[in-house]
């Protein structure tokens, strides 16, 4: 059999392509994005008549380090200086017979500016000096870019001193629903931000020109603290061919360097609760005490040659979080007596349902609300002594505040060396350590719902710039990053066998148990785990100037590995939902009754999840920036970015072929596997279980037009096709397929005492690992599958904009950005249960269902979902090997985005900077990036288009304003000057319309086994309760009206669409007021007071949107922080 790539290229030819690519990289050291962390200047030198001046000497000097770059104009008077360091500069141009020309200003990261000086006839000893009042407009690219300089980075109030907050004020950016993209398996400061319609993990993060993405979920690695950063830029839509790997925004961050002058800071930021406000949902202030302290130092080792910069920040956080309400059994309920409980409207711990049955016997106990003693379960009763019983009120309500203590230490060091006028290099090392302890008390097991974490990230980047000739420059970056995260509970805890449950568990500590809407212990992200991601990145850019052409070509090689070992379900997951005391599919009863009788509606268990993924990503590109005239520039480029999918080192995983299932064909590697499943080692199955995508060609085009030739009015148009390199985590569960991890998810009715009672073959764990050819395969097991042919996620982008320099440092722009995302990877069920109406009276009475649910019982119920799946109905014996949630990683999904961003800016000058932008946009999709693909996400996997609706991060209106303004009046002296001068204000205002809300039922009334049912809307005009939410009265926190909805009927889908409703609007003002006290020459002390959420406006960010939650449905359950003050002191020199 000849194995072909997905594009039909034989593997022999593909290997030849790899060899050719390696040769290209070896000869020209190819690479990545806009030589990140740098800028470029180009232009044409003319005389007073407009004629070009050849052979004029052009010298660029960084005024901080006195390093220079020199070139000369060609025969057409054109010069170009690519890959320049950012910062303050002077540009000197000299030609015989003309006065000298000197321009000073600031180059920002990513700048591509054009300077076209007209020299004046005269003596070369005479000088014409020009002072740039702001950064020149970009005349080379069409993308929308926002640069945030060092002053704004250090002076704006950033909550937690996280630089990634700056992305949100750049325009078109929102915090996206995280799905499973961040959390205890990632570094704690990782963020999920959607920019201009891109998925929350589509952004490309670059630090000092080095790749700075956590490939586990494609979110950011942590950035250094603000005092260590020089500049920060966000650029998106229709980027040049230099940029690739991920199709979202390019977030380009540059760290500080040393200069010939010694400079540094010493700082401390303090928080406590003395003058803070109280959270909307709390009755008392938080107990936050946080210290952030450290300093920086930079300077010279050898004048004009060797420079250093270093810094440290420590964070010490001591806090007890906001109290969370739980409902635990009362003494009367422990005897089976629920008659004393009020309704949910009188107490959060009341009973919502009027129809209650005994889950063990099925007897109706609605009248007495009393469970017979014989129905109580001793094993679940054994958990009671571990609950905080002494803290509960008469109805079992207990409020528990979880500790949230943590420490973090960041260190950064950088060396810059100018080898010669043609050769310079730098090296930068950054390490950050974060630790959060876990908690446990033998009388309060509720503390185990927070994981303990020990995290470390290290990155090292080496950069080298070599000027081969004045018209040929080579730039290289090599980066290594390593992230390690060790997670788990504290010693001394318990597991299910401690309580007497009869099953095999893998760890002595870890109990993941949930009594719906009442209390829970442990959590999915609290289980013991180890996560390690290592990445090497090598990039190179070659820039060549030839006449009106500026050619660039290069490439990038990224090698990444993910080593994961997590006990996600290895001790079991036990759910008491209330369905069994609510007459099963007819209504939801009381979850505490299900718990006390030990009757679970769902139960899951697996082995530990293990992954050793390896992946190589590489790309090459070429582009030409052609200056047709001094007014018109065109940028055309092409990037080749094949997708070579990750492989597990040990070949774990499987693929599924439906035609083989129908033919009852089996694996030769694992003969006991159900029909249709095949493994690496079976004929024709690649180690990645899918075909590589080679034909990923990414064209880029941009046009910029300066209609007046002044560089002050720029029209831009552009388009691009870009590809995403999917995160390693996306298909992680592929390696969990049987017989490797054997995740078994059971729905129906199961006893906590004997969870595996009635399961064919009994408890399937631990089994034999690693599995051999005779490995058994359990039934009803979860499979996550890669299709044999899958497309790479693709984004088509287009943009049009106009930018105007208004003078005196002001500029204004209007930007249209559009994109279409195709081939989004989402989870689609391919073994959905089929609803069969009717009652079983004998063979044939339930259609294709051949296994009896019981005489007189419904053909379809949650308990027989696995018997009604597509595969089970086709082959009742082999089909039972696959669960109803068998999931295919589907590429047949898309999203669209249209947005308009209006921005006005005043660059820092005259002690004042200002940035404001307004975004109107609309995003539509069938789903959002979920992190790992673990289950189907669609309501009906047979018709995913039913889920086409607003994106989860669709925010129609975004308004941002940030200001840094200082008082420096040179006319004021003495006491007046001392009182009025050296004050500074720095507010950030952010206003957003509400994020979407998705309402589900929480029950499987459709009986499809997917668990994503949405309800019917019966009164669309009464969905919102509006103002009630702000009244802050008990029982009056409703935002959505439960009376406007009803659960979908059995066997049907609801009429409500996905993301149909909106959260309240978001309003926030952060502000900083500071006073600088000059001490001696360059030494000064700054005293700063910061207020986050200065107006103390409650911004609600979590709602109960599951209809089965009863009277709590629609309630706001959490709000962002209230007003919090922070005091800071900083010495600068």
Buried (B, 14 or more C-beta within 10 A) or exposed (E): EEEBBBBEBEEEEBEEBBEEBEEBBEEBBBBBBBBBBBBBBBBBBBBEEEEBBBEBBBBBBBBBBBBBBBBBBBEBBBBBBBBBBBBEBBBBBBBEEBBBBBBBBBBBBBBBBBBBBBBEEEEEEEEBEEEBBBBBBBBBBBBBBBBBBBBBBBBBBBBBBBBBBBBBBBBBBBBBBBBBBBBBBBBBBBBBBBBBBBBBBBBBBBBBBBBBBBBBBBBBBBBBBBBBBBBBBBBBBBBBBBBBBBBBBBBBBBBBBBBBEEBBBBBBBBBBBEEBBBBBBBEEBBBBBBBBBBBBBBBBEEEEBBBBBBBBBBBBBBBBBBBBBBBBBBEBBBBBBBEEBEEBEEBBBBBBBEBBBBBBEEEEBEEEBBBEEEBBBEBBBBBBEBBBBEBBEEBBBBBBBBBBBBBBBBBBBBBBBBEEEBEBBBBBBBBBBBBBBBBBBEEBBBBBBBBBBBBBBBBBBBBBBBBEEBBBBBBBBBBBBBBBBBBBBBEEBBBBBBBBBBBBBBBBBBBBBBBBBBBBBBBBBBBBBBBBBBBBBBBBBBBBBEEBEBBBBBBBBBBBBBBBBBBBBBBBBBBBBBBBBBBBBBBBBBBBBBBBBBBBBBBBBBBBBBBBBBBEBBBBBBBBBBBEEBBBBBBBBBBBBBBBBBBBEBBBBBBBBEEBBBEEBBBEBBEBBBBBBBBBEBEEBBBBBBBBBBEBEBEBBBBBBBEEEEBBBBBBBBBBBBBBBBBBBBBBBBBBBBBBBBBBBBBBBBBBBBBBEEBEEEBBBEBEBEBEEEBBBBBBBBBBBBBBEBBBBBBBBBBBBBBBBEEEBBBBBEBBBBBBBBBBBBBBBBBBBBBBEEEBEEEEBBEEBEEBBEEEBBBBBBBBBBBBBBBBBEBBEBBBBBBBBBBBBBBBBBBBBBBBBBBBBBBBBEBBBBBBBBBBBBBBBBBBBBBBBBBBBBBBBBEBEBBBBBBBBBBBEBBBBBBBBBBBEEEBEEEEBEEEBBBBBBBBBBBBBBBBBBBBBBBBBBBBBBBBBBBBBEEEEEBBBEEBBBEEEEBEBBBBBBEBBBBBEBBEBBEBBBBBBBBBBBBBBBBBBBBBEEEEEEEBBBEBBBBBBBEBBBBBBEBBBBBBBBBBBBBBBBBBBBBBBBBBBBBBB
